[in-house]
Amino acid sequence: MSDLADKKCIPCEGGIPSFDTTEIHKYLKKVDGWDVKSNEDKIYYLIKEFKFENFVDSQNFVNKVGNLAEEEGHHPDIWFGWGYAKIKIFTHAIRGLHESDFVLAAKIDKII
């Protein structure tokens, strides 16, 4: 969907601001089907649920996401079970979203 998947996640150790809502919405247009939510601390994150035919397909997808996360050095929160996987992405060091979060989302979408 975008050239974001061709980029590399840049490790973030903090010291930079997270994206504001304007920047978030600009990048959200570059990924397919991801939602932006915020938690009780007003920390924004990306989230998407993927559907599968069975448990094994969900598990295989999650394993591929895990391998990608290790390659990119950017680790999402992952839940999965029979027929689904849910991925939540944000940058812990800045307590919000930045470009690498959207890069990872675009790369995850290419796994399907």
C-alpha positions in Angstrom: 0.0 0.0 0.0 2.9 2.4 0.6 6.6 2.7 0.5 6.7 2.5 4.3 7.2 -1.2 4.0 10.5 -0.5 2.2 11.9 1.5 5.1 13.8 0.2 8.1 12.5 0.7 11.7 14.8 3.1 13.5 15.4 2.2 17.2 14.2 4.9 19.5 15.7 5.4 22.9 13.6 8.5 23.7 14.4 12.1 23.7 12.1 12.9 20.7 8.5 13.8 20.8 5.8 11.4 19.7 3.7 12.3 16.7 0.8 14.7 17.3 -2.6 13.8 16.0 -2.0 15.7 12.7 1.1 13.6 12.0 -0.6 10.4 13.1 -3.5 10.9 10.6 -1.0 11.7 7.8 0.8 8.4 8.4 -2.4 6.5 9.0 -3.4 7.1 5.4 -0.3 5.1 4.4 -1.3 1.9 6.1 -4.2 -0.4 5.4 -6.9 -1.0 8.0 -5.0 0.0 11.2 -6.9 1.9 13.9 -5.4 4.5 16.2 -6.5 4.3 19.8 -5.4 5.9 23.0 -5.3 4.4 26.5 -6.2 6.0 29.8 -2.8 7.8 29.9 -3.5 9.4 26.4 -0.8 7.2 24.8 -1.7 6.6 21.1 -1.1 3.2 19.5 -1.9 1.4 16.3 -4.0 -1.8 16.5 -5.4 -4.2 14.0 -7.1 -7.6 14.1 -6.4 -10.2 11.5 -8.7 -13.1 10.8 -7.7 -16.6 9.8 -9.4 -20.0 9.0 -8.0 -21.8 12.0 -5.5 -21.8 14.9 -2.5 -23.0 12.9 -2.9 -20.2 10.4 -3.0 -17.7 13.3 0.0 -19.2 14.9 2.0 -19.2 11.6 1.2 -15.5 11.1 2.2 -14.6 14.7 5.5 -16.5 14.3 6.2 -14.5 11.1 5.4 -11.2 12.9 7.7 -12.3 15.7 10.5 -13.0 13.3 9.9 -9.6 11.6 9.9 -7.8 14.9 13.3 -9.3 15.8 14.7 -8.3 12.4 13.4 -4.8 12.8 14.2 -4.4 16.5 10.7 -3.2 17.1 8.4 -5.4 19.1 4.6 -5.2 19.1 2.2 -6.6 21.6 0.5 -9.7 20.1 -2.6 -11.7 21.1 -3.8 -14.6 19.1 -6.1 -17.7 19.3 -8.3 -19.8 17.0 -8.9 -17.8 13.9 -7.5 -14.4 14.9 -4.4 -12.4 15.8 -4.4 -8.9 17.2 -1.3 -6.6 16.9 -0.7 -3.4 18.9 2.2 -1.1 18.0 3.6 1.9 19.7 7.1 3.2 20.7 7.5 2.5 24.5 10.5 4.9 24.8 8.4 8.0 23.8 5.1 6.7 25.0 3.4 7.2 21.6 3.7 6.8 17.9 6.5 7.7 15.5 7.3 6.7 11.9 8.8 3.3 12.8 5.5 2.2 14.2 3.9 2.8 10.8 6.8 1.1 9.1 6.3 -2.0 11.2 2.5 -1.9 10.5 3.2 -1.7 6.7 5.7 -4.6 6.9 3.2 -6.7 8.9 0.5 -6.2 6.3 2.9 -7.6 3.6 3.1 -10.9 5.5 -0.5 -11.7 4.6 
